């Protein structure tokens, strides 16, 4: 039986507050400055020297602006350096907008297919509601980016630059999802009226034409063929004519999705497991969203091995935790909210995942590490939030922050240990759409 709050309870709460040392002083501090600023720990700044013993050469920072394309930016950021080196163009950048266009188109197709597949489910069915809510947005996984690259190729940013809408996606998301929901109502009614799957898919194809048009309005027309014109860092002029996006990929980028593996630190899952997420595999016949669950140290060892070979590393993390965006700091000791409120707020990684306090909310790239006696103390991070944050866009991450909030890395398979290769050979276990890692 539930119990209501009483006036006696409120009186005891007030008495406990009044007995808290410096309660009114702390209250004024938080009221004036907010929780985050009031909890800053200046002493932690001694750990924020931005010198790293191992660094990957990188160019100017990218900027996803007000969009949720971090996973795609991080994917293209780890690939662009090889093109920059090959062409001798330090600040080379791929067109994120080009692959974003096809990403949203593929998501639309996947959504309609799920609505057809689940048309006979009741309105409160959990799986149906998951995909209804999933709709069409900016988010994605490294494997989705790999699938887009292999299917549609790549183009330089100059060939398909950003638009206002590609950089500010909220308005498009709203109207696109409104259309998808309306079409869902129609599909379900058609099913109830006895329409065949073939008839439902005919309806889908007609709606896809509308979505394609919406995406062209928003992002621009993707190039079918283009001339690649540029000057290198020595001011020499170059032009490569009549390229398709697949031509550009094959000529300038050494990339095969099958060469990469995802290692995940998720202690609420079986250690040494081989899992995948069918709910995230929205590009049919593309690379699967699968991963191996390993210990934290194994993630670090793989990252360090790849960095030593001069290659950046894609990773997923819970970026909003213990972060100073303006200064570009990721440090578990930089904010002391537990001390501010006099509370024990500690939760280990497993408990955070189980309670849904954790989320793999952002993707970036490791581009450096500082090793002291062979052990990492801090990490250099390439973000995609523009050069006004951090050190010209680059963040510093303490090793303790890695332990707490880094969940996934993508590395070349050649950096896997023998034990990890054996895990990869295991049968894959699919995860539910609402799993903690989804």
C-alpha positions as CSV (number, residue, x, y, z in Angstrom):
1,X,0.0,0.0,0.0
2,X,1.3,3.4,-0.9
3,X,2.0,6.0,1.8
4,X,1.4,9.7,1.3
5,X,3.7,12.5,2.6
6,X,2.5,14.1,5.8
7,X,3.1,17.5,7.5
8,X,5.2,15.6,10.1
9,X,7.4,14.3,7.2
10,X,7.9,17.8,5.8
11,X,8.9,19.1,9.3
12,X,11.5,16.4,9.7
13,X,12.9,17.2,6.2
14,X,13.2,20.9,7.2
15,X,14.9,20.1,10.5
16,X,17.5,17.9,8.7
17,X,18.2,20.7,6.2
18,X,18.7,23.3,9.0
19,X,21.2,20.9,10.7
20,X,23.3,20.5,7.6
21,X,26.5,22.5,8.0
22,X,26.7,25.6,5.7
23,X,23.4,24.6,4.1
24,X,22.3,28.2,3.4
25,X,25.7,29.1,2.0
26,X,25.7,26.1,-0.4
27,X,22.1,26.8,-1.3
28,X,22.9,30.4,-2.4
29,X,25.9,29.1,-4.4
30,X,23.9,26.6,-6.3
31,X,20.9,29.0,-6.8
32,X,23.2,31.6,-8.3
33,X,25.6,29.5,-10.3
34,X,23.8,26.2,-11.0
35,X,24.8,22.7,-10.0
36,X,27.6,22.2,-12.6
37,X,29.6,25.4,-11.9
38,X,29.1,25.1,-8.2
39,X,30.6,21.6,-8.2
40,X,33.7,22.4,-10.2
41,X,37.0,21.2,-8.7
42,X,39.8,23.6,-9.7
43,X,42.5,21.3,-8.3
44,X,41.8,18.7,-11.0
45,X,43.1,21.1,-13.6
46,X,46.6,19.9,-12.8
47,X,45.8,16.7,-14.8
48,X,44.8,18.6,-17.9
49,X,48.1,19.2,-19.6
50,X,47.6,18.6,-23.3
51,X,50.8,16.9,-24.1
52,X,50.6,13.3,-25.3
53,X,53.4,10.8,-25.9
54,X,51.5,9.3,-28.9
55,X,49.6,11.5,-31.3
56,X,48.0,10.8,-34.7
57,X,48.4,13.6,-37.3
58,X,45.0,15.2,-37.9
59,X,43.6,18.3,-39.6
60,X,41.1,21.0,-38.8
61,X,38.2,20.0,-36.6
62,X,34.8,19.2,-38.1
63,X,31.4,20.5,-37.0
64,X,28.1,18.6,-37.0
65,X,26.4,21.7,-35.6
66,X,22.8,21.1,-34.5
67,X,22.5,17.5,-35.8
68,X,22.8,14.1,-34.3
69,X,25.4,12.8,-36.9
70,X,28.3,12.3,-34.5
71,X,28.6,8.6,-35.4
72,X,29.0,9.5,-39.1
73,X,31.4,12.4,-38.5
74,X,33.5,10.1,-36.3
75,X,33.5,7.4,-39.0
76,X,34.6,9.8,-41.7
77,X,37.1,11.5,-39.4
78,X,39.0,8.3,-38.8
79,X,39.2,7.7,-42.6
80,X,40.0,11.2,-43.9
81,X,43.6,11.3,-42.8
82,X,44.6,8.7,-45.3
83,X,43.1,10.8,-48.1
84,X,44.7,13.9,-46.7
85,X,48.1,12.2,-46.7
86,X,47.6,10.7,-50.2
87,X,46.6,14.1,-51.7
88,X,48.8,16.2,-49.5
89,X,45.7,18.2,-48.4
90,X,46.0,18.6,-44.6
91,X,42.4,19.7,-44.0
92,X,40.6,17.4,-46.4
93,X,37.0,16.6,-45.4
94,X,34.4,14.2,-46.8
95,X,30.9,15.3,-47.4
96,X,28.9,14.2,-44.4
97,X,25.8,15.6,-46.1
98,X,26.1,13.1,-49.0
99,X,26.0,10.0,-46.8
100,X,23.4,11.6,-44.5
101,X,21.0,11.9,-47.4
102,X,21.2,8.1,-48.1
103,X,21.2,7.4,-44.4
104,X,17.8,9.0,-43.9
105,X,16.5,7.3,-47.1
106,X,17.6,3.9,-45.9
107,X,16.1,4.5,-42.4
108,X,12.8,5.4,-44.1
109,X,12.7,2.2,-46.1
110,X,13.6,0.2,-42.9
111,X,10.8,1.9,-41.0
112,X,8.2,1.1,-43.6
113,X,9.3,-2.5,-43.8
114,X,9.0,-2.8,-40.1
115,X,5.5,-1.3,-40.2
116,X,4.5,-3.8,-42.8
117,X,6.1,-6.7,-40.9
118,X,4.3,-5.7,-37.7
119,X,1.0,-4.6,-39.2
120,X,-0.9,-7.4,-37.4
121,X,0.4,-6.5,-34.0
122,X,-1.9,-4.8,-31.5
123,X,-1.4,-1.0,-30.9
124,X,0.3,-1.6,-27.5
125,X,2.7,-4.3,-28.7
126,X,6.2,-3.5,-27.3
127,X,8.2,-4.2,-30.5
128,X,5.7,-2.2,-32.7
129,X,5.9,0.7,-30.2
130,X,9.7,0.6,-30.3
131,X,9.9,1.1,-34.1
132,X,7.0,3.6,-34.1
133,X,9.0,5.7,-31.6
134,X,12.3,5.0,-33.5
135,X,10.9,6.6,-36.6
136,X,13.6,8.5,-38.6
137,X,16.3,10.5,-36.9
138,X,20.0,11.4,-37.2
139,X,21.5,8.7,-34.9
140,X,23.4,5.6,-36.0
141,X,26.3,3.2,-35.5
142,X,29.7,2.8,-37.0
143,X,28.4,-0.3,-38.9
144,X,25.7,1.9,-40.5
145,X,28.3,4.3,-41.7
146,X,30.4,1.5,-43.1
147,X,27.3,0.1,-44.9
148,X,26.5,3.5,-46.4
149,X,30.1,4.0,-47.6
150,X,30.2,0.6,-49.3
151,X,26.8,1.0,-50.9
152,X,26.9,4.6,-52.0
153,X,30.6,5.6,-51.9
154,X,32.1,8.9,-50.7
155,X,32.5,12.4,-52.1
156,X,34.6,15.4,-51.0
157,X,32.7,18.0,-49.0
158,X,33.2,20.5,-51.8
159,X,31.0,18.3,-54.1
160,X,28.0,18.2,-51.7
161,X,28.5,20.8,-49.0
162,X,26.3,21.2,-45.9
163,X,22.9,23.0,-46.1
164,X,21.1,24.8,-43.3
165,X,18.8,21.8,-42.8
166,X,21.6,19.2,-42.8
167,X,23.2,21.2,-39.9
168,X,19.9,21.9,-38.1
169,X,17.9,18.7,-38.5
170,X,15.1,19.2,-35.8
171,X,12.6,20.7,-38.2
172,X,13.1,18.1,-40.9
173,X,12.8,15.3,-38.2
174,X,9.5,16.7,-37.1
175,X,7.8,16.8,-40.5
176,X,9.4,13.6,-41.7
177,X,8.2,11.7,-38.7
178,X,4.8,13.2,-39.0
179,X,4.6,11.8,-42.5
180,X,5.8,8.4,-41.4
181,X,3.2,8.2,-38.6
182,X,0.4,9.2,-41.0
183,X,1.6,6.5,-43.5
184,X,1.7,4.0,-40.6
185,X,-2.0,4.6,-39.9
186,X,-2.7,4.0,-43.6
187,X,-0.6,0.9,-43.8
188,X,-2.3,-0.6,-40.7
189,X,-5.8,0.2,-42.1
190,X,-4.9,-1.3,-45.4
191,X,-3.8,-4.5,-43.6
192,X,-7.0,-4.7,-41.7
193,X,-8.9,-4.3,-44.9
194,X,-7.2,-7.3,-46.4
195,X,-4.4,-5.8,-48.5
196,X,-1.6,-8.1,-49.5
197,X,2.1,-7.5,-48.6
198,X,2.6,-6.7,-52.3
199,X,0.0,-4.0,-52.1
200,X,1.5,-2.6,-48.9
201,X,4.9,-2.4,-50.6
202,X,3.4,-0.7,-53.6
203,X,2.1,1.9,-51.2
204,X,5.5,2.1,-49.5
205,X,7.3,2.8,-52.8
206,X,5.0,5.7,-53.6
207,X,5.6,7.2,-50.2
208,X,9.4,6.7,-50.6
209,X,9.2,9.0,-53.7
210,X,7.8,11.7,-51.4
211,X,10.5,11.2,-48.8
212,X,13.2,11.3,-51.5
213,X,11.8,14.7,-52.6
214,X,11.8,15.9,-49.0
215,X,15.4,14.9,-48.6
216,X,16.4,16.7,-51.8
217,X,14.7,19.8,-50.6
218,X,16.5,19.5,-47.3
219,X,20.0,18.2,-48.2
220,X,20.4,18.8,-51.9
221,X,20.7,16.4,-54.8
222,X,23.4,13.8,-54.3
223,X,25.9,13.8,-57.2
224,X,26.0,10.9,-59.6
225,X,29.2,12.0,-61.3
226,X,31.5,14.9,-60.5
227,X,34.9,16.4,-61.1
228,X,37.2,16.5,-58.1
229,X,39.2,19.8,-58.2
230,X,41.6,20.9,-55.5
231,X,44.9,22.5,-54.6
232,X,47.3,20.6,-52.4
233,X,49.2,22.1,-49.5
234,X,52.0,23.2,-51.9
235,X,49.4,25.1,-54.0
236,X,49.6,22.7,-56.9
237,X,46.4,22.4,-58.9
238,X,44.7,19.1,-59.5
239,X,41.6,17.9,-61.2
240,X,40.2,14.3,-61.5
241,X,37.2,14.2,-63.9
242,X,34.1,12.1,-64.3
243,X,34.2,10.3,-60.9
244,X,31.3,8.5,-59.4
245,X,31.1,8.3,-55.6
246,X,32.1,4.7,-55.8
247,X,35.0,5.6,-58.0
248,X,36.2,8.1,-55.5
249,X,36.0,5.5,-52.7
250,X,37.9,2.9,-54.6
251,X,40.6,5.3,-55.8
252,X,41.3,7.4,-52.7
253,X,40.1,5.4,-49.7
254,X,41.4,2.1,-48.4
255,X,38.3,0.9,-46.6
256,X,36.6,-2.5,-46.2
257,X,33.9,-2.8,-43.5
258,X,34.8,-6.4,-42.9
259,X,38.3,-5.3,-41.6
260,X,36.7,-3.6,-38.5
261,X,35.4,-5.0,-35.2
262,X,33.5,-3.5,-32.4
263,X,34.8,-4.1,-28.8
264,X,32.3,-3.2,-26.1
265,X,32.7,-2.7,-22.3
266,X,29.3,-3.6,-21.0
267,X,29.5,-5.4,-17.6
268,X,25.8,-6.0,-17.5
269,X,26.3,-8.4,-20.4
270,X,28.2,-11.7,-20.5
271,X,31.9,-11.1,-20.7
272,X,33.4,-12.7,-23.8
273,X,30.0,-12.6,-25.6
274,X,29.4,-12.1,-29.3
275,X,26.2,-10.0,-29.7
276,X,24.4,-8.0,-32.4
277,X,21.6,-5.5,-32.7
278,X,19.1,-6.4,-35.5
279,X,17.0,-3.3,-34.6
280,X,19.9,-1.1,-35.6
281,X,20.7,-2.8,-38.9
282,X,18.5,-0.7,-41.1
283,X,20.6,-1.0,-44.3
284,X,19.7,-4.4,-45.7
285,X,22.6,-6.6,-46.7
286,X,25.1,-4.2,-45.1
287,X,27.6,-4.9,-42.3
288,X,25.9,-6.1,-39.1
289,X,25.9,-4.1,-35.9
290,X,27.7,-6.8,-33.9
291,X,30.3,-6.6,-31.1
292,X,32.4,-8.5,-28.7
293,X,32.1,-7.8,-24.9
294,X,35.5,-7.5,-23.3
295,X,37.1,-5.9,-20.2
296,X,38.0,-2.2,-20.0
297,X,41.7,-2.8,-20.3
298,X,41.2,-4.7,-23.5
299,X,39.6,-1.7,-25.1
300,X,42.5,0.5,-24.0
301,X,45.1,-2.0,-25.3
302,X,43.4,-2.1,-28.7
303,X,43.1,1.7,-29.0
304,X,46.8,2.1,-28.0
305,X,47.9,-0.5,-30.6
306,X,46.0,1.3,-33.4
307,X,47.2,4.8,-32.3
308,X,50.8,3.6,-32.3
309,X,50.3,2.7,-36.0
310,X,49.2,6.2,-36.7
311,X,45.5,5.6,-37.0
312,X,42.7,7.3,-35.2
313,X,40.1,5.1,-33.4
314,X,36.3,5.5,-33.4
315,X,34.6,5.2,-30.0
316,X,31.2,5.6,-28.3
317,X,30.7,7.1,-24.9
318,X,28.4,8.9,-22.5
319,X,29.7,12.4,-23.3
320,X,27.4,14.4,-21.2
321,X,28.8,13.0,-17.9
322,X,31.5,14.9,-16.1
323,X,32.1,17.1,-19.2
324,X,33.1,20.8,-19.6
325,X,32.1,21.4,-23.2
326,X,33.7,24.9,-23.5
327,X,37.1,23.9,-22.1
328,X,37.0,20.4,-23.7
329,X,37.5,18.4,-20.5
330,X,36.3,14.9,-19.7
331,X,37.3,14.2,-16.1
332,X,35.5,12.3,-13.3
333,X,37.3,14.5,-10.7
334,X,36.5,17.9,-12.3
335,X,32.9,18.0,-10.9
336,X,32.1,17.1,-7.3
337,X,28.4,17.0,-7.2
338,X,28.4,14.3,-4.6
339,X,30.5,16.6,-2.3
340,X,28.3,19.6,-3.1
341,X,25.1,17.8,-2.0
342,X,26.8,15.6,0.6
343,X,25.7,12.4,-1.1
344,X,27.1,9.1,-2.2
345,X,26.3,9.2,-5.9
346,X,28.7,6.4,-7.0
347,X,27.4,3.8,-9.4
348,X,29.7,1.4,-11.2
349,X,29.4,0.8,-14.9
350,X,27.3,-2.3,-14.5
351,X,24.8,-0.6,-12.3
352,X,24.6,2.4,-14.5
353,X,23.7,0.2,-17.5
354,X,21.2,-1.8,-15.5
355,X,19.4,1.3,-14.2
356,X,19.6,3.1,-17.6
357,X,21.6,5.8,-16.0
358,X,24.2,5.0,-18.7
359,X,23.9,5.7,-22.4
360,X,26.2,5.5,-25.4
361,X,25.2,9.0,-26.4
362,X,28.0,10.3,-28.6
363,X,30.8,9.1,-30.9
364,X,34.2,10.7,-31.3
365,X,37.7,9.6,-32.3
366,X,40.8,8.9,-30.2
367,X,43.8,10.7,-31.8
368,X,46.3,10.5,-29.0
369,X,47.3,9.0,-25.6
370,X,49.9,9.8,-22.9
371,X,51.6,6.7,-21.6
372,X,53.6,6.9,-18.4
373,X,55.6,3.7,-17.6
374,X,53.5,2.0,-20.3
375,X,50.1,2.9,-18.8
376,X,47.6,5.5,-20.1
377,X,47.0,8.6,-18.0
378,X,45.1,10.8,-20.4
379,X,43.7,10.7,-24.0
380,X,43.4,13.1,-26.9
381,X,40.0,13.2,-28.5
382,X,38.8,14.6,-31.8
383,X,35.3,15.8,-31.5
384,X,32.9,17.2,-34.1
385,X,31.6,20.2,-32.3
386,X,33.6,22.9,-34.1
387,X,36.8,24.7,-33.0
388,X,35.2,26.9,-30.4
389,X,35.2,24.1,-27.8
390,X,38.3,22.6,-26.1
391,X,41.7,23.1,-27.7
392,X,40.6,24.1,-31.2
393,X,37.9,21.4,-31.0
394,X,40.1,18.7,-29.4
395,X,39.1,17.4,-25.9
396,X,41.3,15.9,-23.2
397,X,40.0,12.8,-21.4
398,X,41.4,11.4,-18.2
399,X,42.0,7.7,-17.9
400,X,39.4,7.5,-15.1
401,X,36.8,9.0,-17.4
402,X,37.6,6.3,-20.0
403,X,37.0,3.7,-17.3
404,X,33.7,5.2,-16.3
405,X,32.1,6.3,-19.6
406,X,33.7,4.8,-22.7
407,X,31.6,1.8,-23.9
408,X,32.6,1.0,-27.4
409,X,35.6,1.2,-29.8
410,X,36.0,0.2,-33.4
411,X,39.4,-1.2,-34.4
412,X,41.0,-3.0,-37.2
413,X,40.7,-6.8,-36.7
414,X,44.5,-7.1,-36.9
415,X,44.7,-5.6,-33.4
416,X,42.5,-8.3,-31.8
417,X,44.0,-10.8,-29.4
418,X,43.8,-14.5,-30.0
419,X,41.1,-14.7,-27.3
420,X,39.1,-11.9,-28.9
421,X,39.3,-13.7,-32.3
422,X,37.9,-16.8,-30.6
423,X,35.0,-14.7,-29.3
424,X,34.3,-13.4,-32.8
425,X,34.1,-17.0,-34.0
426,X,31.2,-17.7,-31.6
427,X,27.6,-17.8,-32.8
428,X,26.0,-14.3,-32.6
429,X,23.3,-13.6,-30.0
430,X,20.8,-11.0,-31.0
431,X,19.8,-8.4,-28.5
432,X,16.3,-7.0,-28.0
433,X,15.6,-3.5,-29.4
434,X,15.3,-2.1,-25.8
435,X,18.6,-3.6,-24.6
436,X,20.7,-1.3,-22.5
437,X,23.2,-1.0,-25.4
438,X,20.6,-0.1,-28.0
